[in-house]
Amino acid sequence: MKTILSAALVLGVCGLAIAADKADPVGTWKCEYTIGDMKRESTLTIKKDGDKFDGTMSWADQKDAKLKDLKVKDGELTFSAVRKIMDNEITVEYKLKVDGDKLKGKGAVDAGGQKTEFDIEAKREKKDK
């Protein structure tokens, strides 16, 4: 009986670990965040090709910046994107938790040796059928 209970417990724990890796970031996400006192928006698009993820980030003044180092692990999405502002290129790092049709987490930018973080939330756009 103990063996059966132990096996059931192990399988249950493994099942939870597998479920956490099944967080699905694929889709188009409308992101909202505030830097200083300015509200901003961006669009995150993530696709899956086989077992690899790929995507882009777009802002009002910059379209389709390719995502770098895109990973999904334990329900967490991490990547970076290069933001071009005038003649400057700034790498923004993202760490977001996938929760159904919502993302929530932090963005961070290193400007002049000083790291600045900001909160970011996103909602997945519904697909038209």
Biotite code that builds the C-alpha atoms (Angstrom):
import biotite.structure as struc

atoms = struc.array([
    struc.Atom([0.000, 0.000, 0.000], chain_id="A", res_id=1, res_name="MET", atom_name="CA", element="C"),
    struc.Atom([2.865, 2.395, 0.848], chain_id="A", res_id=2, res_name="LYS", atom_name="CA", element="C"),
    struc.Atom([4.440, 1.653, -2.532], chain_id="A", res_id=3, res_name="THR", atom_name="CA", element="C"),
    struc.Atom([1.230, 2.550, -4.357], chain_id="A", res_id=4, res_name="ILE", atom_name="CA", element="C"),
    struc.Atom([0.842, 5.788, -2.372], chain_id="A", res_id=5, res_name="LEU", atom_name="CA", element="C"),
    struc.Atom([4.491, 6.700, -2.986], chain_id="A", res_id=6, res_name="SER", atom_name="CA", element="C"),
    struc.Atom([4.139, 6.039, -6.707], chain_id="A", res_id=7, res_name="ALA", atom_name="CA", element="C"),
    struc.Atom([0.935, 8.097, -6.862], chain_id="A", res_id=8, res_name="ALA", atom_name="CA", element="C"),
    struc.Atom([2.626, 10.981, -5.036], chain_id="A", res_id=9, res_name="LEU", atom_name="CA", element="C"),
    struc.Atom([5.656, 10.909, -7.354], chain_id="A", res_id=10, res_name="VAL", atom_name="CA", element="C"),
    struc.Atom([3.462, 10.785, -10.453], chain_id="A", res_id=11, res_name="LEU", atom_name="CA", element="C"),
    struc.Atom([1.333, 13.643, -9.112], chain_id="A", res_id=12, res_name="GLY", atom_name="CA", element="C"),
    struc.Atom([4.364, 15.831, -8.467], chain_id="A", res_id=13, res_name="VAL", atom_name="CA", element="C"),
    struc.Atom([5.783, 15.008, -11.917], chain_id="A", res_id=14, res_name="CYS", atom_name="CA", element="C"),
    struc.Atom([2.433, 15.868, -13.445], chain_id="A", res_id=15, res_name="GLY", atom_name="CA", element="C"),
    struc.Atom([2.508, 19.297, -11.785], chain_id="A", res_id=16, res_name="LEU", atom_name="CA", element="C"),
    struc.Atom([6.020, 19.935, -13.084], chain_id="A", res_id=17, res_name="ALA", atom_name="CA", element="C"),
    struc.Atom([4.980, 18.972, -16.607], chain_id="A", res_id=18, res_name="ILE", atom_name="CA", element="C"),
    struc.Atom([1.857, 21.169, -16.385], chain_id="A", res_id=19, res_name="ALA", atom_name="CA", element="C"),
    struc.Atom([3.998, 24.154, -15.361], chain_id="A", res_id=20, res_name="ALA", atom_name="CA", element="C"),
    struc.Atom([6.114, 23.740, -18.502], chain_id="A", res_id=21, res_name="ASP", atom_name="CA", element="C"),
    struc.Atom([2.938, 23.647, -20.608], chain_id="A", res_id=22, res_name="LYS", atom_name="CA", element="C"),
    struc.Atom([2.340, 27.397, -20.067], chain_id="A", res_id=23, res_name="ALA", atom_name="CA", element="C"),
    struc.Atom([1.413, 28.595, -23.548], chain_id="A", res_id=24, res_name="ASP", atom_name="CA", element="C"),
    struc.Atom([2.857, 31.995, -24.511], chain_id="A", res_id=25, res_name="PRO", atom_name="CA", element="C"),
    struc.Atom([1.919, 31.663, -28.205], chain_id="A", res_id=26, res_name="VAL", atom_name="CA", element="C"),
    struc.Atom([-0.218, 34.505, -29.515], chain_id="A", res_id=27, res_name="GLY", atom_name="CA", element="C"),
    struc.Atom([-0.390, 38.278, -29.738], chain_id="A", res_id=28, res_name="THR", atom_name="CA", element="C"),
    struc.Atom([-0.246, 40.166, -26.453], chain_id="A", res_id=29, res_name="TRP", atom_name="CA", element="C"),
    struc.Atom([-1.147, 43.793, -25.725], chain_id="A", res_id=30, res_name="LYS", atom_name="CA", element="C"),
    struc.Atom([1.340, 44.991, -23.111], chain_id="A", res_id=31, res_name="CYS", atom_name="CA", element="C"),
    struc.Atom([0.880, 47.951, -20.784], chain_id="A", res_id=32, res_name="GLU", atom_name="CA", element="C"),
    struc.Atom([3.475, 49.486, -18.505], chain_id="A", res_id=33, res_name="TYR", atom_name="CA", element="C"),
    struc.Atom([4.444, 52.777, -16.890], chain_id="A", res_id=34, res_name="THR", atom_name="CA", element="C"),
    struc.Atom([7.897, 54.305, -16.931], chain_id="A", res_id=35, res_name="ILE", atom_name="CA", element="C"),
    struc.Atom([8.135, 57.391, -14.751], chain_id="A", res_id=36, res_name="GLY", atom_name="CA", element="C"),
    struc.Atom([4.739, 59.017, -15.100], chain_id="A", res_id=37, res_name="ASP", atom_name="CA", element="C"),
    struc.Atom([4.169, 57.947, -18.712], chain_id="A", res_id=38, res_name="MET", atom_name="CA", element="C"),
    struc.Atom([1.879, 55.060, -19.617], chain_id="A", res_id=39, res_name="LYS", atom_name="CA", element="C"),
    struc.Atom([3.133, 53.059, -22.565], chain_id="A", res_id=40, res_name="ARG", atom_name="CA", element="C"),
    struc.Atom([1.969, 50.182, -24.730], chain_id="A", res_id=41, res_name="GLU", atom_name="CA", element="C"),
    struc.Atom([3.601, 47.572, -26.905], chain_id="A", res_id=42, res_name="SER", atom_name="CA", element="C"),
    struc.Atom([2.580, 44.461, -28.806], chain_id="A", res_id=43, res_name="THR", atom_name="CA", element="C"),
    struc.Atom([4.314, 41.150, -28.183], chain_id="A", res_id=44, res_name="LEU", atom_name="CA", element="C"),
    struc.Atom([3.891, 38.384, -30.761], chain_id="A", res_id=45, res_name="THR", atom_name="CA", element="C"),
    struc.Atom([5.097, 34.858, -30.023], chain_id="A", res_id=46, res_name="ILE", atom_name="CA", element="C"),
    struc.Atom([5.029, 31.887, -32.394], chain_id="A", res_id=47, res_name="LYS", atom_name="CA", element="C"),
    struc.Atom([6.183, 28.307, -32.019], chain_id="A", res_id=48, res_name="LYS", atom_name="CA", element="C"),
    struc.Atom([8.059, 26.404, -34.698], chain_id="A", res_id=49, res_name="ASP", atom_name="CA", element="C"),
    struc.Atom([8.441, 22.780, -33.649], chain_id="A", res_id=50, res_name="GLY", atom_name="CA", element="C"),
    struc.Atom([9.746, 22.969, -30.108], chain_id="A", res_id=51, res_name="ASP", atom_name="CA", element="C"),
    struc.Atom([11.308, 26.443, -30.448], chain_id="A", res_id=52, res_name="LYS", atom_name="CA", element="C"),
    struc.Atom([9.697, 29.792, -29.715], chain_id="A", res_id=53, res_name="PHE", atom_name="CA", element="C"),
    struc.Atom([10.202, 32.897, -31.849], chain_id="A", res_id=54, res_name="ASP", atom_name="CA", element="C"),
    struc.Atom([8.717, 36.365, -31.679], chain_id="A", res_id=55, res_name="GLY", atom_name="CA", element="C"),
    struc.Atom([8.744, 40.126, -32.037], chain_id="A", res_id=56, res_name="THR", atom_name="CA", element="C"),
    struc.Atom([7.960, 43.219, -29.973], chain_id="A", res_id=57, res_name="MET", atom_name="CA", element="C"),
    struc.Atom([6.461, 46.359, -31.520], chain_id="A", res_id=58, res_name="SER", atom_name="CA", element="C"),
    struc.Atom([5.991, 49.865, -30.161], chain_id="A", res_id=59, res_name="TRP", atom_name="CA", element="C"),
    struc.Atom([4.184, 52.860, -31.707], chain_id="A", res_id=60, res_name="ALA", atom_name="CA", element="C"),
    struc.Atom([7.441, 54.127, -33.241], chain_id="A", res_id=61, res_name="ASP", atom_name="CA", element="C"),
    struc.Atom([9.192, 50.802, -33.897], chain_id="A", res_id=62, res_name="GLN", atom_name="CA", element="C"),
    struc.Atom([7.840, 47.653, -35.503], chain_id="A", res_id=63, res_name="LYS", atom_name="CA", element="C"),
    struc.Atom([8.864, 44.026, -35.205], chain_id="A", res_id=64, res_name="ASP", atom_name="CA", element="C"),
    struc.Atom([12.009, 44.030, -33.055], chain_id="A", res_id=65, res_name="ALA", atom_name="CA", element="C"),
    struc.Atom([13.149, 40.392, -33.025], chain_id="A", res_id=66, res_name="LYS", atom_name="CA", element="C"),
    struc.Atom([13.138, 38.759, -29.586], chain_id="A", res_id=67, res_name="LEU", atom_name="CA", element="C"),
    struc.Atom([16.451, 37.346, -28.361], chain_id="A", res_id=68, res_name="LYS", atom_name="CA", element="C"),
    struc.Atom([17.087, 34.474, -25.932], chain_id="A", res_id=69, res_name="ASP", atom_name="CA", element="C"),
    struc.Atom([13.370, 33.593, -25.814], chain_id="A", res_id=70, res_name="LEU", atom_name="CA", element="C"),
    struc.Atom([12.723, 30.860, -23.254], chain_id="A", res_id=71, res_name="LYS", atom_name="CA", element="C"),
    struc.Atom([9.733, 29.354, -21.480], chain_id="A", res_id=72, res_name="VAL", atom_name="CA", element="C"),
    struc.Atom([10.434, 27.436, -18.288], chain_id="A", res_id=73, res_name="LYS", atom_name="CA", element="C"),
    struc.Atom([8.254, 26.671, -15.264], chain_id="A", res_id=74, res_name="ASP", atom_name="CA", element="C"),
    struc.Atom([5.534, 29.005, -16.559], chain_id="A", res_id=75, res_name="GLY", atom_name="CA", element="C"),
    struc.Atom([7.973, 31.899, -16.934], chain_id="A", res_id=76, res_name="GLU", atom_name="CA", element="C"),
    struc.Atom([8.720, 33.664, -20.202], chain_id="A", res_id=77, res_name="LEU", atom_name="CA", element="C"),
    struc.Atom([12.085, 35.413, -20.536], chain_id="A", res_id=78, res_name="THR", atom_name="CA", element="C"),
    struc.Atom([13.556, 37.308, -23.476], chain_id="A", res_id=79, res_name="PHE", atom_name="CA", element="C"),
    struc.Atom([15.144, 40.580, -24.523], chain_id="A", res_id=80, res_name="SER", atom_name="CA", element="C"),
    struc.Atom([14.415, 43.056, -27.308], chain_id="A", res_id=81, res_name="ALA", atom_name="CA", element="C"),
    struc.Atom([16.379, 45.999, -28.672], chain_id="A", res_id=82, res_name="VAL", atom_name="CA", element="C"),
    struc.Atom([14.482, 49.283, -28.412], chain_id="A", res_id=83, res_name="ARG", atom_name="CA", element="C"),
    struc.Atom([15.604, 51.955, -30.878], chain_id="A", res_id=84, res_name="LYS", atom_name="CA", element="C"),
    struc.Atom([15.043, 55.519, -29.700], chain_id="A", res_id=85, res_name="ILE", atom_name="CA", element="C"),
    struc.Atom([16.449, 58.159, -32.053], chain_id="A", res_id=86, res_name="MET", atom_name="CA", element="C"),
    struc.Atom([20.102, 57.112, -32.563], chain_id="A", res_id=87, res_name="ASP", atom_name="CA", element="C"),
    struc.Atom([20.222, 54.937, -29.429], chain_id="A", res_id=88, res_name="ASN", atom_name="CA", element="C"),
    struc.Atom([19.759, 51.183, -29.124], chain_id="A", res_id=89, res_name="GLU", atom_name="CA", element="C"),
    struc.Atom([18.663, 50.004, -25.683], chain_id="A", res_id=90, res_name="ILE", atom_name="CA", element="C"),
    struc.Atom([18.311, 46.335, -24.743], chain_id="A", res_id=91, res_name="THR", atom_name="CA", element="C"),
    struc.Atom([15.235, 45.672, -22.624], chain_id="A", res_id=92, res_name="VAL", atom_name="CA", element="C"),
    struc.Atom([15.101, 42.403, -20.667], chain_id="A", res_id=93, res_name="GLU", atom_name="CA", element="C"),
    struc.Atom([11.753, 40.842, -19.798], chain_id="A", res_id=94, res_name="TYR", atom_name="CA", element="C"),
    struc.Atom([10.741, 38.255, -17.209], chain_id="A", res_id=95, res_name="LYS", atom_name="CA", element="C"),
    struc.Atom([7.019, 37.461, -17.324], chain_id="A", res_id=96, res_name="LEU", atom_name="CA", element="C"),
    struc.Atom([4.816, 34.839, -15.679], chain_id="A", res_id=97, res_name="LYS", atom_name="CA", element="C"),
    struc.Atom([2.305, 33.176, -18.021], chain_id="A", res_id=98, res_name="VAL", atom_name="CA", element="C"),
    struc.Atom([-1.129, 32.811, -16.388], chain_id="A", res_id=99, res_name="ASP", atom_name="CA", element="C"),
    struc.Atom([-3.685, 31.689, -18.983], chain_id="A", res_id=100, res_name="GLY", atom_name="CA", element="C"),
    struc.Atom([-4.400, 34.739, -21.151], chain_id="A", res_id=101, res_name="ASP", atom_name="CA", element="C"),
    struc.Atom([-2.394, 37.106, -18.947], chain_id="A", res_id=102, res_name="LYS", atom_name="CA", element="C"),
    struc.Atom([1.278, 37.922, -18.546], chain_id="A", res_id=103, res_name="LEU", atom_name="CA", element="C"),
    struc.Atom([2.664, 39.781, -15.559], chain_id="A", res_id=104, res_name="LYS", atom_name="CA", element="C"),
    struc.Atom([6.199, 40.602, -14.586], chain_id="A", res_id=105, res_name="GLY", atom_name="CA", element="C"),
    struc.Atom([9.098, 42.991, -15.008], chain_id="A", res_id=106, res_name="LYS", atom_name="CA", element="C"),
    struc.Atom([10.995, 44.722, -17.736], chain_id="A", res_id=107, res_name="GLY", atom_name="CA", element="C"),
    struc.Atom([14.492, 46.055, -17.089], chain_id="A", res_id=108, res_name="ALA", atom_name="CA", element="C"),
    struc.Atom([16.789, 48.391, -18.968], chain_id="A", res_id=109, res_name="VAL", atom_name="CA", element="C"),
    struc.Atom([20.424, 49.211, -18.262], chain_id="A", res_id=110, res_name="ASP", atom_name="CA", element="C"),
    struc.Atom([20.981, 52.880, -19.091], chain_id="A", res_id=111, res_name="ALA", atom_name="CA", element="C"),
    struc.Atom([24.417, 54.243, -18.372], chain_id="A", res_id=112, res_name="GLY", atom_name="CA", element="C"),
    struc.Atom([25.280, 51.507, -15.898], chain_id="A", res_id=113, res_name="GLY", atom_name="CA", element="C"),
    struc.Atom([22.075, 51.994, -13.907], chain_id="A", res_id=114, res_name="GLN", atom_name="CA", element="C"),
    struc.Atom([19.431, 49.266, -14.116], chain_id="A", res_id=115, res_name="LYS", atom_name="CA", element="C"),
    struc.Atom([15.839, 50.498, -14.115], chain_id="A", res_id=116, res_name="THR", atom_name="CA", element="C"),
    struc.Atom([12.949, 48.057, -13.690], chain_id="A", res_id=117, res_name="GLU", atom_name="CA", element="C"),
    struc.Atom([9.286, 48.541, -14.484], chain_id="A", res_id=118, res_name="PHE", atom_name="CA", element="C"),
    struc.Atom([6.146, 46.465, -14.015], chain_id="A", res_id=119, res_name="ASP", atom_name="CA", element="C"),
    struc.Atom([4.465, 45.128, -17.131], chain_id="A", res_id=120, res_name="ILE", atom_name="CA", element="C"),
    struc.Atom([1.144, 43.377, -17.707], chain_id="A", res_id=121, res_name="GLU", atom_name="CA", element="C"),
    struc.Atom([-0.286, 41.935, -20.898], chain_id="A", res_id=122, res_name="ALA", atom_name="CA", element="C"),
    struc.Atom([-3.466, 40.334, -22.165], chain_id="A", res_id=123, res_name="LYS", atom_name="CA", element="C"),
    struc.Atom([-3.607, 37.862, -25.029], chain_id="A", res_id=124, res_name="ARG", atom_name="CA", element="C"),
    struc.Atom([-5.695, 39.046, -27.966], chain_id="A", res_id=125, res_name="GLU", atom_name="CA", element="C"),
    struc.Atom([-8.601, 36.782, -28.796], chain_id="A", res_id=126, res_name="LYS", atom_name="CA", element="C"),
    struc.Atom([-8.439, 35.036, -32.142], chain_id="A", res_id=127, res_name="LYS", atom_name="CA", element="C"),
    struc.Atom([-11.284, 35.651, -34.587], chain_id="A", res_id=128, res_name="ASP", atom_name="CA", element="C"),
    struc.Atom([-12.907, 32.408, -35.628], chain_id="A", res_id=129, res_name="LYS", atom_name="CA", element="C"),
])
